[in-house]
Amino acid sequence: MHRFFLLVVATLAGALHAADLPQPVPAPSAQEMYRSVVRIEVATQTPNYATPWNAGRFSGGIGTGFLIGPNQFLTNAHVVSNGQRFLITIYGSPEKHPAKVEYIAHDCDLALLSVEDFSPFEKLPIFSIGQAVPALESQVRVIGYPIGGERLSVTRGVVSRIDFQPYSHSRADSHLVVQIDAAINPGNSGGPVLQNDSVIGVAFQGLTEADNTGYIIPTPVIQRFLKDIRDGRYDHYVDLGIAEFPLINPAMRAALSLPNKNIGVLVTNVTPTGSCDGVVKEGDVLIAIDDHPIDAAGAILIEGEKVNMHEVVERKFAGDPVKLGLIREGKEREVTATLKTLPPAKMYAIRYEEKPRYVVCAGLLFQPLDTNLFATASFRDVNVRRLYSDYVSKGLFQEFEDVVILTDILADELNSTLPSLKGKIVKTINGTKVTSLAQAHDLLYPEKSPEYLVIELLGVERPLVLPYAEIPAANERVSKNYQIKRLSNLKAQ
């Protein structure tokens, strides 16, 4: 915490009596600050994408949070994800306080909670969050409730690496991280990491392959999250919408007629509709971003540390400009892109707080492709894997709002003669190309009943054919046998 000092100047008339002076306010002690590190108990409900009509699996967990403002408790998103009930406990107190999630950012693994009654917390000290990233070899303290213990744990570590790495919570996002030589165990997540009594990070993930290795979310990521939610909502990270390749190989640099100065990366893909679409081209060589030279490995120098070039974009918001220096056809030029989010990229992120979408028809289960489903079903079909991989980079989202998959065939006398073709992409239903789950539902349940339901699957020569008049009876049997209350859910929330 900041220390405040009172400067007293004697007047010409004489010094004031010491008893008349306002006394300095002492900084909170370590024990007082520890009371502002809270234990978070969460009851969760995780959807089951194998049986999406079911409520899902109930479980629970313990994490850590800390007070950063009036009725504002910062923690990790993964601590409270899929949560149904939240209880906060003050260090040294048995009382549990009901809480709720105000904001959650799965892409940077941060969340902000509040309690129903803040009065028991009003006199607790508030943690201040620093601005700078801690220096290499500097010492930090990690505070939390590891392994769900009832009492606080304080460990010390040294900053050993500053890097741009994936955040395991979403599986799709990479941001700045700080590695320390202190273990981050379950329950530590969401706890403050301190240096000189100021928060310089949030503990969030460990490394199972190594001992005494943990990672913390540094202050640039924390400050961006807090700035983003000032308007009352979280708007997510922006993205350049490009893929780049390092140009370390001298032969490759020579082939591109580039000087061997260890500067620049090759643009290998520009995402359609992304921030750089129409501004940057495949084959361009990026040599600078916002006047920061880009080396051949794609790194730039910020605040004395080499970091990934995307760190410049990480600190910006939708609508902000970014200046790019590049070489195109042997000539240097400067262009400006306007940053924006890339919603289709959610295909690759684990989804939380969402109910699985699905449609059941005559025992045939249809679901939209996403990472939750991909992780559950372990698709082997080459077409599914190709569309999943190319969905964003090749702009397939412009053609398919959803890639609809036949994920299961629930046994019934009507579908008993159909071949086992689970895990295939639905190409057409009664001759109409399928581009979304909602459209597939309308085609499976049309206003005017056709004689047959004909479903073509991508990569399969013969279609699936069912007599439409027998589908209602089959739906009744399937609903009863598999305890399906609703044959469809078209909205994630």
Order of alpha helices (4+ residues) and beta strands (2+ residues): alpha-beta-beta-beta-alpha-beta-beta-beta-beta-beta-beta-beta-beta-beta-alpha-beta-alpha-beta-beta-beta-beta-beta-alpha-beta-beta-beta-beta-alpha-alpha-beta-beta-beta-alpha-beta-beta-alpha-beta
